[in-house]
Amino acid sequence: MLRRASASRSSIVGSAQYGVMPTRSISSFIAATSATRTCLPFVGVTATHTSSWSSTNSTSVFAQGWGYSPASMQQRDLNLQEFSSKALMDRFGIRKQNWRLATTPEEAEQATKELGMKLGVKEVVVKAQILAGGRGKGTFDNGFKGGVHLAHSPSQVRDLAAKMLGNKLTTKQTGPDGVLVNKLMIAQSIDLKRELYFAILMDRQAKGPVMIASPKGGVDIEQVAEETPDLIFKEPVDIFKGVDPAATRRLAEKLGFDSEEKIADAQEQMKKLYELFIKTDATQVEINPLAETPDGSIYCVDAKINFDDNAAFRQKSVFDMGDTSEDDPREVAATKVGLNYVGMDGNIGCMVNGAGLAMATMDIIKLYKGSPANFLDVGGGATEEQVTEAFKILTYDPKVKAILVNIFGGIMRCDVIAQGIINAAKTLQLSIPLIVRLEGTNVEKGKKLLEDSGLAVITASNLDDAAQKAVKAIQ
């Protein structure tokens, strides 16, 4: 018999998660299974809501040893704390541990009393709520060890909470400075008889959702795919008809449920998980483990949920649950005004329109021995107000010693950008060199506005000229 506190394994940083997951994502699992030619097809997840680093086979300068990659930078996506994802599971009636949230030692003590008195819980797990894995093996800045603890009484929970709340927890995924713990989740601890695996995700070959199951859960599914691929099973779902009871029954039987009662229970949990998947516009719902307790009950213990960011407009209640407290405040500010921003380590702030132009700009800055401070894309329809906000974000970084604006006007009009630059420079009383290269729609109007503004703007005729002037301005 196994005992799980549902947080003994590391969870992926920043993922829309409840519980704990391996540090590798389902996409790498798919790659592994593809290599071993199992029954699982290649799966394409269009929106993986994690703060992660991706890679590309770009042939631009950054791929030739300049030491940075605009296509390999941290992306701003939806981050759900564990307790928020549990609340989401609650909404769909999915069976998981009972839980409470606490922000003070007194609340933690009261939460334990409520779980014990009302629900008969005899043992709880106290879990620090941060967007990082390895919490159980982490260390607080006050010397206290571990962000996950089992407890058996309200007073013990209160003592643990006093040592955890208000202190920074450092794990293998937080960085050396750690993350401040302001919330704790007090959850029911359950005994597990078996640990299984279940997931629903979008599949290119099936042209829709596919359910994946394995009797070997509680471990990295990549390991299962590599060592025992015959223990991974899948069932495609017709997105117009919904879950087929015959398909969920087949999966339940392959998971080893040996009675009609258990099979029916497993089918019901799979059905509810699919309902969550469809109704929240998820791209992935991964349960690891899907567990059976000694009394035969089935629990969704740990899970990772990814969402399609294209559905944010109709999933407001889900996206409002996102936690940005651990994100770069500049990225958060940019997101609020519809800009794409990623901070870097250089000293030349860049404002461009279009990701391709942004990458080219940073490549050429590096070519002339400069160092870009950020990736900031104002897009094709930026307003004067957005340009002003972009300047505020750029100048928020104390490392920025010059700003390079590189705009190719198509949908984006150069005169709008120029007026935004003028407003921002005057409002912020800009004191660092400003280099501007404009080309395209209404370029002459834009240049005239800059000339008549009275600002000390360094104009550039082309991208090479702009990059060279930016680098020279800070030397």
C-alpha positions in Angstrom: 0.0 0.0 0.0 1.3 3.4 -0.9 0.7 6.7 0.9 0.7 9.9 -1.1 0.5 13.4 0.1 -0.1 14.4 -3.5 3.0 16.6 -3.7 6.0 14.3 -3.2 7.1 14.6 -6.8 8.2 17.8 -8.6 5.7 19.8 -10.6 6.5 21.7 -13.8 7.2 25.4 -13.3 4.3 27.7 -14.1 2.0 25.1 -15.6 -1.7 25.2 -15.1 -1.5 22.5 -12.6 -3.1 21.0 -9.6 -0.9 18.5 -7.8 2.5 17.5 -9.0 3.8 16.4 -12.3 7.1 15.2 -13.9 9.4 18.1 -15.0 9.0 16.9 -18.6 5.8 17.7 -20.5 3.4 15.5 -22.4 4.9 16.7 -25.7 8.2 15.0 -24.9 6.3 11.9 -23.9 4.7 12.0 -27.4 8.1 12.3 -29.0 9.3 9.3 -27.0 6.4 7.2 -27.9 6.7 8.2 -31.6 10.3 7.1 -31.6 9.4 3.7 -30.2 6.5 3.3 -32.7 3.8 2.7 -30.1 0.1 3.0 -30.6 0.2 6.6 -29.6 0.4 9.1 -32.5 2.2 12.4 -32.6 0.2 15.0 -30.6 0.2 18.7 -31.3 -0.7 20.9 -28.4 -1.1 24.4 -29.7 -1.1 26.2 -26.4 1.0 24.8 -23.5 0.3 27.2 -20.7 3.6 27.0 -18.9 6.4 29.4 -18.3 8.9 27.3 -20.1 11.8 27.5 -22.6 11.3 26.2 -26.1 13.8 25.6 -28.8 14.0 26.1 -32.5 16.2 25.3 -35.5 16.4 28.9 -36.6 19.3 29.8 -38.9 19.6 33.4 -37.8 22.6 34.9 -36.1 21.4 34.0 -32.6 21.6 30.3 -33.6 25.2 30.8 -34.6 26.6 31.5 -31.1 25.4 34.9 -30.1 24.1 33.5 -26.9 20.4 34.3 -27.1 17.3 33.2 -29.0 14.1 35.2 -29.4 12.4 32.0 -30.2 13.8 30.3 -27.1 12.6 32.9 -24.6 10.3 32.7 -21.6 6.7 33.1 -22.8 3.9 34.8 -20.8 1.1 32.3 -20.4 -1.6 31.3 -18.0 -0.4 30.2 -14.6 -2.8 28.4 -12.2 -1.8 27.7 -8.6 -2.6 24.2 -7.4 -5.6 25.3 -5.3 -7.1 27.1 -8.3 -6.9 24.0 -10.4 -8.5 21.9 -7.6 -11.3 24.4 -7.6 -11.7 23.9 -11.3 -11.9 20.1 -10.8 -14.5 20.7 -8.1 -16.6 22.6 -10.6 -16.9 19.5 -12.7 -17.6 17.1 -9.9 -14.3 15.2 -10.3 -13.3 13.1 -7.3 -10.1 14.3 -5.6 -9.0 15.1 -2.1 -10.9 17.5 0.0 -9.0 20.7 0.6 -8.9 24.2 2.1 -6.9 27.3 1.5 -5.1 29.3 4.2 -3.2 32.5 4.3 -2.4 32.7 8.0 -1.5 30.1 10.7 -4.9 30.6 12.3 -6.7 29.9 9.0 -4.6 26.8 8.5 -5.6 25.5 12.0 -9.3 26.3 11.3 -9.1 24.6 7.9 -7.8 21.4 9.5 -10.6 21.5 12.1 -13.1 21.8 9.3 -11.7 18.9 7.3 -11.6 16.8 10.5 -14.9 17.7 12.0 -17.0 17.9 8.9 -15.4 15.3 6.6 -13.7 12.9 9.0 -10.2 13.6 7.7 -7.5 12.2 10.1 -4.4 13.2 8.2 -3.7 16.2 6.1 -0.9 17.5 3.8 0.2 21.1 4.2 1.5 22.4 0.8 3.2 25.7 0.0 1.4 27.3 -3.0 4.0 28.5 -5.4 4.5 27.9 -9.2 7.5 25.7 -8.9 8.3 22.0 -8.5 10.4 20.3 -5.9 8.5 21.8 -3.1 8.8 18.8 -0.8 12.6 19.0 -1.0 12.9 22.8 -0.8 14.2 25.0 2.0 12.8 28.2 3.4 15.0 31.2 4.1 14.4 30.7 7.8 16.1 27.3 7.6 12.9 25.3 7.7 13.1 22.2 5.4 10.3 21.2 3.0 7.3 22.9 1.4 5.1 19.8 1.8 4.4 18.2 5.2 2.0 15.6 6.6 0.2 16.5 9.8 -2.2 14.9 12.2 -3.7 17.7 14.3 -4.8 21.3 13.9 -2.1 22.5 16.3 0.6 20.8 14.3 -0.7 22.4 11.1 -0.7 25.8 12.8 3.0 25.3 13.8 3.9 24.3 10.3 2.1 27.2 8.7 3.9 29.6 11.0 7.2 28.4 9.7 6.1 28.5 6.0 4.0 31.5 5.5 5.8 34.8 4.9 9.1 33.1 4.1 10.8 32.4 0.8 10.9 28.8 -0.4 13.8 27.8 -2.6 13.6 24.7 -4.8 15.4 23.3 -7.8 13.0 25.3 -10.0 12.7 28.7 -8.2 16.2 30.0 -8.6 18.5 31.0 -5.7 16.4 33.8 -4.4 13.4 31.6 -3.8 9.7 32.5 -3.9 7.6 34.1 -1.1 4.9 31.8 0.2 1.7 33.6 0.9 -0.8 30.7 0.7 -1.0 27.1 1.9 -3.3 24.4 0.8 -4.5 22.0 3.5 -5.6 18.8 1.8 -6.8 15.4 2.7 -4.1 12.7 2.6 -5.2 9.4 1.1 -3.9 5.9 1.0 -3.4 4.5 -2.5 -3.6 0.9 -3.5 -2.7 1.5 -7.2 -1.4 4.4 -9.2 -2.6 4.7 -12.8 -2.3 7.2 -15.7 -5.0 8.9 -17.7 -4.9 11.9 -20.0 -7.0 13.7 -22.7 -5.3 15.8 -25.3 -5.6 17.0 -28.9 -4.3 14.6 -31.5 -3.4 15.6 -35.0 -3.9 12.2 -36.6 -7.3 11.7 -34.9 -8.2 15.3 -35.8 -9.6 15.7 -32.3 -9.3 14.6 -28.7 -7.7 11.3 -27.7 -7.9 9.6 -24.3 -4.7 7.9 -23.2 -4.4 5.4 -20.3 -1.8 3.2 -18.7 -1.8 0.9 -15.7 1.6 2.3 -14.8 1.1 5.7 -13.2 2.8 7.7 -10.6 6.0 7.8 -12.7 7.2 9.7 -15.7 5.0 8.6 -18.6 8.0 9.0 -20.9 9.7 6.2 -18.9 6.7 4.0 -19.4 6.7 4.7 -23.2 10.3 3.8 -23.5 10.3 0.7 -21.3 6.8 -0.8 -21.7 5.1 0.9 -24.7 2.6 -2.0 -24.8 1.1 -0.7 -21.5 0.0 2.6 -23.1 -3.6 2.6 -24.6 -5.5 5.2 -26.5 -9.1 5.8 -27.6 -10.0 8.7 -30.0 -13.1 10.8 -29.2 -15.5 12.0 -31.8 -15.7 15.6 -30.8 -19.3 15.9 -32.2 -20.6 12.8 -30.4 -18.6 13.0 -27.2 -17.2 10.2 -25.1 -18.2 6.7 -26.2 -19.1 4.5 -23.1 -17.6 1.5 -25.0 -14.3 3.3 -25.3 -14.1 4.3 -21.6 -15.0 0.7 -20.6 -12.2 -0.6 -22.7 -9.8 1.7 -21.0 -11.1 0.9 -17.6 -10.6 -2.8 -18.2 -7.1 -2.2 -19.5 -6.4 -0.2 -16.3 -7.2 -3.3 -14.3 -10.6 -2.5 -12.8 -12.1 -5.9 -12.1 -15.7 -5.3 -11.1 -18.7 -3.7 -12.7 -18.8 -1.1 -9.9 -15.2 0.0 -10.3 -15.5 0.0 -14.1 -18.5 2.2 -13.9 -16.8 4.6 -11.5 -13.7 4.8 -13.7 -16.0 5.5 -16.7 -17.7 8.3 -14.8 -14.5 10.0 -13.8 -13.2 9.8 -17.4 -16.5 11.3 -18.6 -16.2 14.2 -16.2 -12.6 14.8 -17.1 -13.6 15.0 -20.8 -16.4 17.5 -19.9 -13.7 19.7 -18.2 -11.5 19.3 -21.2 -14.2 20.4 -23.7 -16.0 23.1 -21.6 -12.8 24.9 -20.6 -11.2 24.8 -24.0 -8.3 22.8 -22.6 -5.7 21.3 -24.8 -4.6 18.8 -22.3 -5.8 17.2 -19.1 -3.3 14.9 -17.6 -4.0 12.8 -14.4 -0.9 11.2 -12.9 -1.7 9.3 -10.9 -5.3 8.3 -11.3 -5.5 6.3 -8.2 -7.4 3.5 -6.6 -7.7 3.5 -2.8 -8.0 0.4 -0.6 -11.8 0.7 -0.5 -12.0 0.7 -4.3 -12.6 4.4 -4.7 -11.0 6.2 -7.7 -9.3 9.6 -7.2 -7.7 12.1 -9.5 -4.7 12.8 -7.3 -2.3 14.9 -9.4 -3.0 16.7 -12.6 -1.7 19.1 -15.2 -4.2 21.2 -17.3 -3.3 23.2 -20.3 -5.6 25.7 -22.0 -5.9 27.2 -25.4 -5.1 30.9 -25.1 -7.2 31.6 -28.2 -10.2 30.8 -26.0 -9.4 33.4 -23.3 -12.2 35.7 -24.4 -14.8 33.0 -23.6 -13.0 31.4 -20.7 -12.8 34.5 -18.5 -13.5 32.6 -15.3 -10.6 30.3 -16.0 -8.1 32.9 -17.1 -9.1 35.1 -14.2 -7.7 32.4 -11.9 -4.3 32.9 -13.3 -1.5 33.9 -10.9 1.0 36.5 -12.0 2.5 37.2 -8.7 5.7 35.3 -9.6 6.0 36.7 -13.1 8.2 39.6 -14.4 6.1 42.7 -13.7 7.1 44.1 -17.1 5.7 41.1 -18.8 2.5 41.4 -16.8 2.2 45.1 -17.6 2.7 44.4 -21.3 0.1 41.7 -21.4 -2.5 44.0 -19.8 -2.1 46.5 -22.7 -1.9 43.8 -25.4 1.8 43.9 -26.0 4.3 41.0 -26.3 7.3 41.5 -24.0 10.1 39.3 -22.8 13.0 40.7 -20.7 16.6 39.9 -21.5 20.0 40.8 -20.1 21.2 43.5 -22.4 21.1 47.3 -22.4 19.5 48.3 -25.7 15.7 48.4 -25.4 13.9 47.3 -28.6 10.4 48.3 -29.7 9.3 46.7 -33.0 6.2 45.5 -34.8 6.2 41.9 -35.7 8.0 38.9 -34.2 10.2 38.4 -37.3 11.3 42.0 -37.3 12.0 41.7 -33.6 14.3 38.8 -34.1 16.1 40.4 -37.1 16.6 43.6 -35.0 18.1 41.7 -32.1 20.3 39.7 -34.5 21.7 42.8 -36.0 22.3 44.5 -32.7 24.3 41.4 -31.7 26.1 41.6 -35.0 27.4 45.0 -34.1 28.5 43.8 -30.7 25.5 45.2 -28.8 23.2 43.5 -26.4 19.3 43.6 -26.6 17.5 44.2 -23.4 14.2 42.8 -24.4 11.8 41.4 -27.0 8.9 43.9 -27.4 6.4 43.5 -30.2 3.7 46.2 -30.4 1.9 44.2 -33.2 0.2 45.5 -36.3 -2.5 47.6 -34.7 -0.9 49.4 -31.8 -2.4 52.7 -30.7 -0.6 55.9 -29.4 -1.5 54.8 -25.9 0.1 51.4 -26.4 3.3 52.9 -27.7 3.4 55.1 -24.6 2.9 52.1 -22.4 5.7 50.3 -24.3 8.1 53.1 -23.5 7.1 52.9 -19.9 7.9 49.2 -19.8 11.2 49.7 -21.6 12.4 52.5 -19.2 11.3 50.5 -16.2 14.4 48.3 -16.7 17.4 50.1 -15.1 19.8 48.3 -17.4 18.4 50.0 -20.5 20.8 52.7 -21.7 19.3 53.4 -25.1 16.1 52.6 -27.0 15.9 51.5 -30.6 12.5 51.8 -32.3 12.3 49.8 -35.6 9.0 50.0 -37.3 7.9 48.7 -40.8 4.5 50.2 -41.4 2.0 48.0 -43.1 -1.2 47.9 -41.0 0.8 49.8 -38.4 1.1 53.4 -39.5 4.3 55.2 -39.0 2.6 58.5 -38.0 0.8 56.7 -35.2 4.1 55.3 -33.9 5.8 58.7 -34.2 3.1 60.4 -32.2 3.2 57.7 -29.6 7.0 58.1 -29.4 6.6 61.9 -28.9 4.0 61.5 -26.2 6.0 58.9 -24.4 9.3 60.8 -24.5 7.7 64.0 -23.2 5.6 62.2 -20.5 8.5 60.2 -19.2 11.1 63.0 -19.8 13.2 60.5 -21.6 16.9 61.1 -20.9 18.6 58.1 -22.7 19.4 58.0 -26.4 16.4 57.2 -28.7 17.1 55.8 -32.1 14.2 55.5 -34.5 14.0 53.8 -37.9 10.6 54.1 -39.7 9.6 52.6 -43.0 6.3 51.9 -44.7 2.8 53.4 -44.4 2.7 57.2 -43.8 6.5 57.1 -43.2 6.9 60.8 -44.4 4.2 61.9 -42.0 5.9 60.0 -39.2 9.3 61.5 -39.9 7.9 65.0 -40.1 6.2 64.6 -36.7 9.6 63.6 -35.2 11.4 66.4 -36.8 8.9 69.0 -35.6 8.8 67.6 -32.0 11.9 69.2 -30.8 13.1 65.9 -29.3 16.7 64.7 -29.6 15.8 61.7 -31.8 18.5 59.9 -33.6 17.0 58.9 -36.9 18.2 55.9 -39.0 17.8 55.2 -42.7 17.8 51.4 -42.4 18.2 48.5 -40.0 22.0 48.3 -40.2 22.2 52.0 -39.6 19.8 51.9 -36.7 21.7 49.1 -35.0 25.1 50.7 -35.4 23.8 54.0 -34.0 22.2 52.3 -31.0 25.4 50.5 -30.2 27.5 53.7 -30.6 25.1 55.7 -28.5 25.9 53.7 -25.3 29.6 53.4 -25.8 
